[in-house]
Amino acid sequence: MLHYTLGLDNPSRHLFSVEITVPTGGESHVIIAFPAWSPGRYYIYDFARNVQELAARGKGGRGLDVEKITKGSWRVECAGEESITIAYRMFGDTLSGTFSQLDDRHASINGSSVFGYIEGRQMEPIELEIIAPEGWRAYTALKRKRRGGRAMFAAANYDLLIDSPIEVGTPMARRFALEGVDYHVIIDIAGGEGVRRSAELREKLDRYVADVEKVVRAYTTTFGTPEFPEYYFLVNIDPFAANGDGMEHLTSTRLVLNGYPTNQDQYDALVGVTSHEFFHIWNVKRLRPAELGPFDYSRELHTTLLWFAEGFTQYYGHLMLRRAGVWDDRQFYKEMVSEINTVDRSPGRFHRNLRASSFDTWNAVGARSPMGLVSNFKNTYVNYYFKGAVLGLLLDLELRERTGGRKSLDDLIRDLYRTSYAEAGNEGYFLRGSGFSERDVCDAAERVGGTDARRFLEQAITSVDEIDYRSHLRYVGLELLRGPKKGKDSVDEARPQIFTGIIPAERRERGDAEFVTVLNVLDGSPADRAGISAGDLIIAIDGERTNGGGWESVMGMKRPGEVMEITLFRGSRLLTFRLATEERDTRAYRFEVIEPDTPVQRRARKKWLQGERSTAARSEKSHG
């Protein structure tokens, strides 16, 4: 057994102290390595960059030779010792679902960013001791051990150690039980005592706990009782966190809200990511692409299936909030049409299909990427979260329509879960099954909805063609329309829609800036043909000054077919371009219920939005 000790004695410098006691088994040396990435985050982070003061000792404190041999690993000479101790410090001051944070208020620990592993011994059992400041308590899904009042935990192997985030401090702790499973909601609140004692905040958090229970019930009603005895929602509320976040784990999740849930938009964001991450206990953590477990932490692990792993999870994250009654129809439609609008505004959808976007995600640069390299991904990449969520919606409706409402995406998930996980052997890994392939998903679609459903799915994941939303939405009595709701702005409804291909920053981001910054120029658009480029700073249209606040007003006076003279700065140069506008409606989509809808459409819509308890969930406990 490997023994890890985690010390939290240096919060002002944000340094975790780690010691690993390793029985050598007579080996001449061991290699300690640190993950290059974190499962669920498909970027290379090279966590070893934050390691410092790594050393090793034998019995009686005798120093041992240590040599760094790769960017993320060190060779430690055992020198005949039966047991050695490797010690190091790890810097951590980033609150997220990937990194870790230690300060004078708490410790938020995500294992891959703190704990190294002994090469070749990742499947050995691990004992973890946490030495924390007085009054702090550790919360984690790791199995707690009793030993003289010390904070001791056990993990069956390294994968489970880093798949179990830890919160240490003085958080608010709540729990509820459902069908024999204990659910813990641990809420760490940044800020002073005034914030932590806020009655309004506490009331909102009590509501959140109640909503989490509703969400859990909706999932287990559909997919069955999970296989674990307890589950942890580790929630960090900090308005100064760089980003909101969520990360799935085998029997827990880390959730970060960079705001306060007393704001309704922030509350919706929190329950949204909570629902998303909880579905991962089925999809990804157990029902998983074949490439995702066992893990090689030293390099990229490419898969073409993230549209299923994350995109379908995104869809269910929204749908289950509606089924739980946390959201109403309006909120659910708002979230789903937002996914459609995001895809519609992604020029990369014509360049990469869902398979390619899944595979190439390691090259993408986003808010969570450690690098900000200049690339053209904004024009050649479509996000598999959003387009995958849209595919989840369309495949769900496709299956329902082709089977006369008897089958749905719920059945496909249950079928694939059964064949790829629940009824599969361990095959040399601590989790059952060896994961699923793209063919397995298509086979499940055929078993549930027939050959036409399979053909639909295969086309959807390989095509870069425009998506036909309307034919599927009509089955549940919905239509997809552009622009504001009927009757709200009759003038705007009739106005020809001008198209230039210039993508400026959002209005709230521009403010009253002196220039209008061009974020992107769409391929083949009037602006592209005119020679305008991303990064240009527009200062005038047809000789009239414009700024961040006046862009919409200036453009509102133009009509399709007109030629505009655009004056801009490109670096230090002042340039003028002539742009011939076109007519194209690029306004945001919205959902509207068809009037009048038919009884068949109303029944189909109700069954879709409210769901049905599965036969498996009614009759027996599922495997997760």
N, C-alpha and C positions, 0 to 999 in steps of 0.2 A: 504494500500500500504506500502511496505517495502522500506526504503530509505537507499541506500548504498553510502558511501563517500570513495573514493580512493585517498589517498595522496601519492605523489611521492617526498617527501621532504627529504629523507634520502638515496640518491643514493650511497654514499661512503660506506655505510654498507649494501647496497642491501636490504633495508627493506621497504616493502610496508606498509603503514598505512591504516587500514580499520576500518570504523565505520558503524554499522548497526542500524538504528533506527527502533524499532519494536513496533507497537501498541499491547498492551497485551490482549485486549478483555476481561479483567477481570480474566485471567488465573493466577494461583498461581506461575507458573514458565514457562520458555521456555527452550528448548534445542537447542543449536547451535552445528552443526556437520560439519565435513569437509569430502569431498569425499575420499574414499580409492583408487579410480581409476579414470581414465579419459576415457569417451567414445571414442572408436577408438583405445585405447591402452589397451591390455588385460593383464596387470600386476597390482599387488597390490602395490601402491606407498605410501599409508598412508600420504597424504599431510599434515595432522595435525602435523607431526614431525617438520615442519618448522614454526609452530605457536609459538609466544612468547608474553608475557605481556598481556594476555587476561584478560579483566576486564569489569565490567558493572556499569552503573550509571542510576539513575532516574532523576526526575525533580530537577533542581537546583544543579546537580552534586552529589547528594547523592549516595554513594557507595552501591552496592548490592552484596549479597553473590553469589559466583561462585564456583562450585565444578566440577572437572573433573571426569566423570563417566565411560567412556570407552576410548580406545586408541585414538578415534577421535571425542569425543563429551564432552560438558560441560553443566551442569545444572545451569541455572541462575534464582535466586529467584526474582520475580517481586515486592514483598512487597507492594502490593496495588497500584502500579504505573500504570497510564493509558498508558504510553509509556516509553520504556527503550532504552538505547543506549549501544550496545556491541562493545567494541573496542579491537583491537589486532594488532600486527605487524606480517607480513609474510615475511620470508626470500626468496629471489629469485635471483639467479645468474646463471641460466642455459638457454641458448638459444636453444630452441627446439620446437617441436609441442605439447609438453606435459607440460613442466615446464615454468616458467616465469623468466624474467631478468629485473633488474633495475640497471642502472649505470648512470654515469654523461653524457651519450650520448643519451640514449633513454630508453623507457620502452616497453618490449614485454610481453604482458599479455595474458595468457591462463587461463580462468576463474576457472577451477576446481582446479588449484594449488594456487589460491589466495582467492577466495570467499567461505566463509562458508554459510550454509543454515539453516533455522529454521525448525526443524523437524515438519512434518505435514502441513507445509505451503509453500511447494515448488511450488504450482500452483498459488500463489498470485502474482499480478503485482509488479514490482520492478522499482524504479527510481535510477539511478546511476549518481553521480556527481564525476568528475575527477578533482583534483586540481594538476596542473602540473607546472613545471618551466616556467618562462616567455619565450615566443617564441616557445614553444612546442605546437603541435596540436595533437588531438586524431583522429585516423582513425579506424572505426569499422562499421559493418553492423547493430549494434543496432540503433534504431530509435532516431535521434537527437531531443532534445527538446529546445525551446527557453526560456531562463529565465535570463534576466539581464546580458547577455554576459558570463554566466558561461557555462562550458562544461557539459551539462546534457543529459542523454540518458535514454531510457525507454526499458524495457523488459517485455513481457507478463507474464513471470514466470522464475523460477530459471533455468530450463533446457535451455531456450533461452539465459539467461545471460551468462552461461558458454559455450554455443555453439556459442558465438560471440567473437572471439579473438580481441584484441585491440593493436594497435601500436601507441605509443605516442612519438613524437620527431620531427625531421625535415627531414623526408624522401623525396625522389623524388616521385611525384604523377602524374600519367597519367590516362586517362580514354578514353573509347570509348563506343559508343552506338550501339546496335544491336537489331532490331525488338522491340523497345520500352523499352529495359532493359539497364541500365547504368552499365558498368563494370569498376571498379576502380583497377588500378595496383599501389600498394603502395610499394616502394622499399627502404628499409633501408640499407645503405651501411656503414659497419664498416671501420675504417681507417681514416687517416688524410685527410686534404684538398687536398693534391696531388692526392690521390686515388679518392676522390669524384669528383674532377675536370677533371679527365682523359678523354680526348676526345675519346680514343679507348673504354673505359668502357662505356661511354655514348652512343656511336654508337651501341655497343652490346646490351645495355639495350633497346634502341629504337627498335632494331630488335626483341628483346624478346617481347615487347609489341605488335608489329605487328604480331608475331607468335602466341601469346596468342589469338588475335582476330581471326586468321585463325582456331585455335583449337576450340574456342567457336562456330564458325560458323559451323564447321564440326559436332559437337555434336548436335547443335540445328537443323541442317538440318536432322539429323537422328532421333532425339527423340523429337523434338518440342521446342517451346519457353518456357523457365522456367516460373514458376508462380510468381516469385519475381520481384520487380521493380529495384533492384540493387544488385550487387555482388562485394565482395572485395577479391582481391588477395593480401595478406600481405606477402611480400617477404623480408627476411633478408639475406643479403650477408655478411658473416664473415668467412674468411679463418681459424680463430682460434676456430670456433665452434667445439664442440666435434664430431658431426656427421651432415651429411645432413639429412633433415627431411621433412615431409609433413603431414598435418593433415586436414581431411575434417570437414566441418561445414555446417550448414543448408543453409547459404547464403554467405559463405566466406571460405577461406582456409588460413592456415599458412604454409609457405614454407621457409625452411632454406637451404642455399647453403654454405657449408664449403669450399669455394674456390672462384675463380673469373670467371665469365662467359666469359671472354676473352679467356680462355682455352676451346677448342672445346669440350673435354670430359665433362668438368664441365657444359658447356652450354647445351649439350645433356641431362645431368642429371637433370638440372633445368627444361627444357621443358618437360622432361619425367615425373617428379613428378607433374608438373603443370597439365598435361593432365590427369594423374591418379586421382588426387584429384578433378578435376572438374567433372569427371564422377560420383563421389560420390553424387552429388546433386540429381541424380536419384537413384543410387544403394547405399544403406545404410542409407542416410539421409531421404529418403522418402520411397522408396521400401526397406524395412528393415526386417531382421529376427525377428520373433515375440518376441524374448528375449531382443531386443535392443530398448526399449522404450514402456511404461514408464520405467525409470531407477531406480534401487536401487543402490545408490552410496556407500553403506556400505559394499558390498560383491561382489564376483565374479558372473558374469552373463554368464553362459556357453551356447554356441550354437554350433551346428554341421554344421553351414552354412557359416563359414568364407571363405571356398573355393569359394563360390559364391560372398560373399560381397567384399572380397579383391582380390581373384584370378581372377575372371572375370573382375574386375576393372583394374587389372594389364594388362590383355590382351587388353582391350579397350584403356588403356592409350597408348599402342604402336600403335594399329591399327588406332586410330584417328589421330595420328601424321602423319601417312602415308596418310590417306584420306585428311588431311588438306594441304598436300604438304610441310609440315615442314621437314619430312623425305622422302627419296626416298626408292625404293624397297630394295636396299642394306642395308640401316640402319635399316629398319623394320625387314628384315630377320636376321640381326645380333642380334637384341634385342630378337627376338622370339627364335632363336636357343640358345641364352644364357640361356633362361629359361629352355629349354630342357636339356642343359648340366648341369645346376644346379641340376635338378631332377635326371639326370643320375648319378651324383656323390654323391647322397644322399643315403647312405645305409639304412636309416630309412624308405625309401619307401617300403621296404619289411616287415616292422614291423607295421606301422600305416597307415591306409587308410585316405582319406581326411576327412571323418566324425570325426574320432578319433583325427586327428591332430588339427582340428578346436576346438574340445571340450577341448583338453589338452593344448591349447596354454598358459593358465594361469600358467602352470608349466614349460614352456620353459624359458631358460635363454639366452638372446641375448644382443646386443649392447645397447638396451634401458632399459634393466632390471635393477632395483636398487640393485639386488643381483647377486653375481657371484658364486653361489653354484656349486660344482663339481657334474656333473651328466653324464649319458650316452646318453643324448638326441641326440648327434651328430650321434649316431648309430641307434636310435630307433624312430626318429622324422623326418617327411618330411614337409617342409615349405609349407603351404597352399597358400601363395602368388604365388610361382613359379609353383607348381604342379597344382594349381587352374588356373593359366594363361594358362598352357599347355592344361588343360581340356577345357578351353574356346575356344582355337584354334580348338581342335579336335571336340568339339560339334558344333561349327560354321560350320566346313566343313562337318560334318555328316548331319546336317540339310539341308545344301545346296545340297549335293549329293542326299539325299533321296527325296527331293522335286523338283529335276531337276532345281535347282537354283532359285526357286520361293520364298523360305523362308530361313531364316538365324537366327543366334543368335540375331540379331537386333529385329526380330519379337517376339522371346521368351521374351526378356527384355520388349518390349512394351506391350505384352500380360499380363505379370505378374504385370507390373506397373499399368496397367489399373484395373485389378481385385483386387489387394492387396492394392492399394493406391487411384488412381484417382477417382474411382467410389465407394469407400468404405466410410462409415460414420466415425465420430470422435470417437465414442465409449468411451467417458469419458477422452480422451486425446486430447491435442491441435493439434496433427497431425492426419491426416485421417488414417483409417485402424488400424488393430491390428497386422500388420506384417504378413510375410509368413512363411510357414513351408517347410520342405524338400519335403513333398508330393505335395505341391503347385507348386514347381519348376518342379517336374516330370510330374505333370498334364499339365503344360504349354508346356513342351517338347513334350508331346503326342499330344496336340492340334496343335502344329506347325509342327511336323515331323512324327507323327504317333506312333504306339506302338513300333516299332523297335527303334526309337529315344529315347523313354522312357527307354526301356531295356538297351540301350547303356549307358545312363546317370546313371541309377541305378547301373550298373556294375562298372562304372568308379569311383563312389564315395565310393564304399564299397570294392573294390578289392585292393590287394597289388601285383598283378601280373605285369610283365613287360608290358610296354605300346606299342601298335602297332601304330607307327607314320606313317609308309610308306603308308599304304593303304589309309589313309585320305589325305595325301599330294599329292598323285598322281592325285586326282580329280582336283587340281589347277595346275598340271604340275610341281610339285616340288619333288625332292628326297632328302633324308637325308643320308649323307655320313660322314664317319669319316676321320680325318686327313686333311692335307693341300689340297688346290685346285688342281685339276688334272693338271699335267704338271709342277707344281711349284717345286716339290721335288720328282722326279721319283724314286730316291733311297729309300726315306722314304716310298713311296707308297708300295714298294715291301718288305720292311724289316719286318720280323716277330716281333710282338709286345710283349715285355716281361711284365709279370705281377707278382708283389710280394705281393700286398695288403698293402704296406707301403705308407702312405700319409704324405709327408713332407710339410713344409710351402711352399708357393709360392716362386718362384725364387727371385722376387724383395724384398720379406720380409726376405729371408735368407741372402742375400748379400754374404759376404765372412766370415760368422760366422765360428768359429773354429769347431763347431759340426753341424750335421744335426739333428734337432729335429724332432722326430716322433710325428706328431699331432694326427694321428689315425691309427689303424690297422683294416682292413676290416674283418668282421666276416667270418670264414671259408676259409680265404685266406692262401697262403703259409706262410706269416709272422705270421699269427695267429697260424697256426699249429707248427711253429718253436718256438713260445713262446715270440716273440717280443711284446712290449707293448707301448701304447701311453705314451709319456714323456721320452722315451729312447733317449739318445744322441749318434748317430752313429759317430764313429771316423775313421773306416777303413772297407774296403771291400777286402776280400781275401788278407789281410796283407798290402794293400796299403791305405795310408792315404786319407781320403776324407774330404771335408768341404762344407760349404753352396754353394760356387761358383762352386765346382767341381762335384756335385752330378750327374747332367745330363751327363757329360762326362764319368764318371765311369760307370753309368748304360747303356750308349750307347754302351759300349764294350761287354755287356753281351747278351746272347741269351736264348730263352726259353728252358727249360729242364736242364740248368746248375745249379749246386749247388754252392751257394755263402756262404762264411764264413764272418759273420758280427760281428764286434767288436764294443762294445758300453759301455757307462756308464749308469748304473741304480742307481741313487743316488750316493753313494760313491763307489759302486762296479764296477769293470771292468769285463764284461761278453762277451762270444763269442757264437754265434748261427749259425747253419747250416740251410740254407734256400733253398729249391728246387723250382726253378722258374717255372712258367707256361706260356703258350701263351694265351693272351687275348687282344683284341684291346680296349683300354680305352681312345684313343685319342678323342679330342673334335669333336662334330658333326658340320656339316655345311649344309646349304641349297644350292642346285644347281637346276637350271631350267632344266627339262628333255629335252634332245636333240635327235630327234626333238619332240617338244610337239605338240599336236593336236589343231586344231581350237577350239574344245570344251573346252580343258584345258585352252587355252589362254583367251577365253571369261569368263570362270569361275574365273580365276585368276584376271582379270581386274575388274569384278563385286565385288569380295571380297575385293580387295585393294582400290577401288575407292568408293564403297558404292553406295547406292541409297537413294534419298530423300523419306522419309516415307509418306504414304497417310495422316496420322494424321498431320505431319509437314506441308504438303502442304495446308491442308484444314482448320486447326484451331489451336488455341493456346492450347498447352498441359498444364497439371497441374504441370509440373516440370521435 
